[in-house]
Amino acid sequence: MAFLGPAEIVLIVVVIAIFFFGKDKVLDWARTAGQAKKEFSAGTKEETKKKRKKTKKKK
């Protein structure tokens, strides 16, 4: 018996999600996750800039 890798497991989960919830709902979840990632990246970048400014002022 062959073991499933991470790619196969993700594919199976996506197919099951599409089957139960429909493609429109799954696409909406993906869009929302993408927007959340974008906001998180922007916030992280902003905090990094603030910390760099503080360390430059202390010198």
C-alpha positions, 0 to 999 in steps of 0.5 A: 500500500502506497502512502499519500504525500502532502500534495495528494492529501491537499488535492483530496481535501480540495475535491471533497470541499468542492463536492460538499460546498460547491466551487463558488464557496471554495473560491470565495474562501481562497479569495478571502485567504489571499486577502488575509495573507496580503493584509498580514504581510503588509502589517508585518512589513510596517512593523519591521519598518517601525522597529528599524526606525527605532533602532536607528534613532537610538544610535 
